[in-house]
């Protein structure tokens, strides 16, 4: 079979060796002659998986000792609610940076719990840039931002220094580069971009936040309960956690987040270089805010659309149609995408220029 270059925005591309090992575990895990997805989540075999996955997160991101790491369900969408429940006081307030569809949804969910202050928004230009120079109210219970915006192709390059707890949804760029975890009070991230399949969500929690808001929190939404139970308060998403472990093993074996940052920057430079060079294409996001994960671009002349679409399909390129909010094209270059795949897309863009 010919190789397919998967630029889908999510669920993500995963390393082939990870997919192979994961598929084998579905049939026979740990030589038990039982499937991974049918053994007890409290068996020593799966507890070892959970423990290793948490350990790899801490090692790869240099997580300080005063933080907990847990794996839950519900995606970032549940994280929107968990954040507010665990950090916003009764009749309190929270500050939000609105940089895209998911940041806006997080903000709307928090409004169910108290007053939400939108400190800045890039909605005025269809979220094509990251706002700067905003002020975060000193009486806010926390400040929330979204590190990478998959739909619009923007990414925060430098996080602000604030006087209130800092929360970040890192669903689409976690493990793509080093992160100073000590800067944040809460990080959450869906697994389905750089870690594994949809179904598991990583939370990195500074222990100081527990119990600070004085709220009565339903058990399932209480981060401390999940931390105290080592992510086993209820049956965890066994398969996504296992695949996340395999992916983090792969990342560590190849050199960790420093290695992947260098590779991701090379991929982004290659594609954005062609977008800027080739007169047939225009980038969508502001250059200084371009995402290394999701490159958004459009044709300068829509008359070339049918030809270009046929060409990239013929080149075994998949998943580059842009989101309806932006149109055009979106090439998602998550960790497992290699330089060869990006070069294949660039070659098609060059060939289109030669044809027309």
C-alpha positions in Angstrom: 0.0 0.0 0.0 1.2 3.5 -0.8 2.0 5.7 2.2 -0.7 8.2 3.1 0.4 11.5 4.6 -2.2 12.3 7.3 -2.5 16.0 8.0 -5.8 15.6 9.8 -6.5 18.1 12.7 -7.7 15.4 15.0 -7.8 12.6 15.9 -4.1 12.8 15.2 -1.4 10.9 13.3 0.5 8.5 15.6 3.9 6.8 15.1 3.6 3.6 13.1 5.5 1.6 15.8 3.0 2.8 18.4 0.0 1.7 16.3 1.6 -1.7 15.7 2.3 -2.3 19.4 -1.1 -1.0 20.4 -2.9 -3.3 17.9 -1.0 -6.3 19.3 -2.0 -5.4 22.8 -5.7 -5.4 21.8 -5.2 -9.1 21.0 -2.7 -10.2 23.6 -1.5 -7.8 26.3 1.6 -8.6 28.4 1.5 -12.3 27.3 -1.7 -12.8 29.3 -3.6 -14.2 26.3 -6.1 -11.5 27.2 -6.9 -8.2 25.5 -5.7 -5.0 27.0 -9.3 -3.7 26.8 -10.8 -6.7 28.7 -8.5 -6.9 31.7 -9.2 -5.3 35.1 -8.1 -1.7 35.3 -7.0 -2.5 38.8 -4.9 -5.4 37.8 -1.1 -5.0 38.4 -0.6 -5.1 34.6 -2.7 -2.0 34.0 -1.7 -0.2 37.2 1.9 -0.5 35.9 0.7 1.2 32.6 -0.9 4.1 34.5 2.1 4.5 36.7 4.5 4.6 33.8 2.4 7.0 31.8 2.3 9.4 34.7 6.0 9.0 35.3 6.7 9.8 31.6 4.7 12.9 31.7 6.6 14.1 34.7 9.9 13.2 33.2 9.4 14.7 29.7 7.9 18.0 31.0 10.1 18.3 34.1 6.9 18.5 36.3 7.8 19.8 39.8 7.1 17.7 42.9 4.3 19.9 44.0 2.1 18.9 41.1 -0.2 16.0 40.5 -0.7 14.3 37.1 -4.0 12.5 36.4 -5.7 11.1 33.3 -9.5 11.6 33.1 -12.2 11.4 30.4 -14.4 14.0 28.7 -11.8 15.8 26.6 -11.0 19.5 27.0 -14.8 20.2 26.8 -15.2 18.7 30.3 -12.0 20.5 31.2 -13.7 23.8 30.6 -16.2 22.9 33.4 -13.6 21.2 35.7 -11.5 24.3 35.6 -14.3 26.6 36.7 -15.5 24.2 39.4 -12.1 23.8 40.9 -10.8 27.4 40.7 -13.7 29.9 40.7 -15.1 31.0 44.0 -18.8 31.2 44.7 -19.8 34.6 43.1 -16.2 34.9 41.9 -14.8 35.9 38.6 -12.3 34.6 36.1 -10.3 36.2 33.2 -10.2 34.6 29.7 -8.2 35.3 26.6 -10.4 34.6 23.6 -8.3 33.4 20.7 -10.6 30.9 18.9 -13.5 28.6 18.9 -12.3 26.4 21.8 -11.2 29.4 23.9 -14.6 30.9 23.4 -16.3 27.7 24.4 -14.2 27.5 27.6 -15.2 31.1 28.4 -18.9 30.4 27.8 -18.8 27.3 30.1 -17.1 29.3 32.9 -19.9 31.9 32.7 -22.2 29.3 34.3 -20.2 29.5 37.5 -19.6 33.3 37.9 -18.5 36.5 36.3 -16.2 36.1 33.2 -14.0 38.9 32.1 -12.8 38.7 28.5 -9.4 40.5 28.8 -8.8 40.4 25.0 -10.1 38.8 21.8 -9.0 38.4 18.3 -12.5 37.7 17.0 -12.4 41.0 15.2 -10.1 39.5 12.6 -11.5 36.0 12.6 -9.0 34.9 15.2 -6.1 35.3 12.9 -3.7 36.7 15.6 -2.9 36.4 19.3 -3.8 39.6 21.3 -1.1 41.3 23.2 -0.7 44.0 25.8 -3.9 43.1 27.7 -4.3 43.4 31.5 -5.5 40.6 33.7 -7.6 41.8 36.7 -5.7 41.2 40.0 -8.9 40.1 41.7 -9.7 37.3 39.2 -9.7 33.8 40.6 -7.6 32.6 37.6 -6.6 33.5 34.1 -7.4 31.0 31.3 -5.7 30.8 27.9 -5.6 28.3 25.0 -2.0 27.7 23.8 -2.8 26.6 20.2 -5.8 27.2 18.0 -6.3 24.4 15.6 -9.0 26.0 13.5 -7.3 29.3 12.9 -3.6 28.3 13.0 -2.4 30.5 15.8 -0.2 29.7 18.8 0.9 31.5 21.9 4.7 31.9 21.7 5.2 33.4 25.1 2.9 33.0 28.0 2.0 36.1 30.1 3.2 36.7 33.7 0.1 37.2 35.8 -0.6 37.7 39.5 -3.4 35.2 39.5 -3.4 31.4 39.0 -2.6 30.6 35.3 -4.6 27.9 33.5 -4.0 26.7 30.0 -5.7 24.3 27.6 -2.8 22.7 25.8 -4.8 20.1 23.9 -3.2 20.7 20.5 0.4 21.4 21.3 1.3 19.6 24.5 4.6 17.7 24.2 5.4 19.6 21.0 8.0 21.7 22.8 9.4 22.3 26.3 7.0 23.9 28.8 7.8 25.6 32.1 5.1 23.8 34.1 5.9 25.8 37.2 4.4 28.9 35.5 1.0 27.2 35.5 -1.4 26.2 38.2 -3.4 24.0 35.9 -2.7 22.5 32.5 -5.2 20.2 30.7 -5.0 18.6 27.3 -7.0 16.1 25.3 -4.8 13.2 24.2 -6.0 13.1 20.6 -3.4 15.5 19.0 0.1 14.5 20.3 -0.5 11.7 22.8 -2.9 9.1 21.6 -6.5 8.4 20.5 -9.5 10.5 21.8 -10.9 9.4 25.1 -8.3 10.5 27.6 -7.4 13.9 29.0 -4.2 14.8 30.8 -4.4 17.2 33.8 -1.3 18.6 35.5 -2.4 20.2 38.7 -0.5 22.4 41.2 -1.5 21.0 44.6 -2.0 24.5 46.0 -5.3 24.9 44.1 -7.1 22.2 46.0 -9.9 23.5 48.2 -9.1 27.2 47.6 -12.4 28.2 46.1 -14.6 27.0 49.0 -17.1 25.3 46.6 -18.8 22.0 47.2 -17.7 20.1 44.1 -19.4 17.0 42.7 -17.0 14.1 43.2 -16.3 13.3 39.6 -15.5 17.0 38.9 -13.2 17.3 41.9 -9.5 17.1 40.8 -8.3 16.3 44.3 -10.4 13.2 44.5 -9.0 12.0 41.2 -5.4 12.7 42.3 -6.0 10.9 45.6 -7.3 7.9 43.7 -4.4 7.9 41.2 -6.8 8.4 38.2 -8.7 5.4 39.4 -11.8 7.0 41.0 -13.8 5.3 38.2 -12.7 3.0 35.3 -10.1 5.0 33.4 -9.9 5.1 29.6 -7.6 2.1 29.4 -6.8 2.0 25.7 -6.1 5.7 25.3 -3.9 5.8 28.4 -1.9 2.8 27.1 -1.4 4.3 23.6 -0.4 7.6 25.3 2.2 5.6 27.3 3.5 4.1 24.0 3.7 7.5 22.4 5.5 9.1 25.3 8.0 6.2 25.2 8.5 6.9 21.5 9.1 10.6 22.3 11.6 9.8 25.1 13.5 7.3 23.0 14.0 9.8 20.3 15.2 12.7 22.5 12.2 14.1 24.3 10.5 17.4 23.9 13.8 19.2 22.9 14.2 16.8 19.9 10.5 17.1 18.8 10.6 20.9 19.1 13.5 21.0 16.6 11.7 18.7 14.3 8.4 20.6 14.5 10.2 23.9 13.8 11.8 22.4 10.8 8.5 21.1 9.4 6.8 24.5 10.1 9.7 26.4 8.4 9.5 24.2 5.3 5.7 24.7 4.8 5.5 28.3 5.8 8.5 29.0 3.6 6.6 27.6 0.6 3.4 29.5 1.5 5.3 32.8 1.6 7.4 32.1 -1.5 4.7 30.7 -3.8 2.5 33.4 -5.3 -0.4 30.9 -5.6 -0.9 30.7 -1.8 -1.5 33.1 1.1 -1.1 32.4 4.8 -4.1 33.1 7.0 -2.6 33.7 10.5 -0.4 36.6 11.4 3.2 35.6 10.8 4.4 36.2 14.3 1.6 34.0 15.7 1.7 31.1 13.3 1.2 27.7 14.8 3.8 25.0 14.4 1.0 22.5 14.7 -1.6 23.8 12.3 -0.7 25.8 9.2 -3.7 27.6 7.6 -3.5 28.9 4.1 -5.7 29.7 1.0 -5.3 29.9 -2.7 -4.7 33.3 -4.1 -7.0 32.4 -7.0 -9.9 29.9 -6.3 -9.9 29.0 -10.0 -7.0 26.7 -9.2 -8.9 24.8 -6.4 -10.1 21.8 -8.5 -6.6 21.2 -9.9 -4.9 21.6 -6.6 -7.4 19.3 -4.8 -6.9 16.6 -7.4 -3.1 16.9 -7.2 -2.8 16.5 -3.4 -5.3 13.7 -3.5 -3.2 11.9 -6.1 -0.1 12.5 -3.9 -1.7 10.5 -1.1 -2.2 13.5 1.0 -5.1 13.4 3.4 -6.9 15.8 5.7 -5.8 19.3 4.6 -9.2 20.8 3.9 -9.6 23.9 6.0 -12.2 24.3 8.7 -15.5 25.9 7.5 -14.7 29.0 9.7 -11.6 29.7 7.7 -11.9 27.9 4.4 -8.9 27.1 2.3 -6.5 24.5 3.7 -5.1 23.4 7.0 -2.1 21.2 7.3 -1.8 19.8 10.9 1.8 18.8 11.6 1.6 17.0 14.9 4.5 15.3 16.5 4.3 12.0 14.5 4.2 13.8 11.1 7.7 13.6 9.7 9.5 16.0 7.4 8.9 13.7 4.4 5.1 14.3 4.7 5.5 18.0 4.7 7.9 17.8 1.8 5.3 15.9 -0.1 2.8 18.7 0.3 5.4 21.3 -0.6 6.2 19.4 -3.7 2.5 19.5 -4.8 2.4 23.3 -4.2 5.5 23.8 -6.3 4.1 21.5 -9.0 0.9 23.6 -9.1 2.9 26.7 -9.6 4.7 25.1 -12.6 1.5 23.9 -14.1 -0.4 27.2 -14.1 
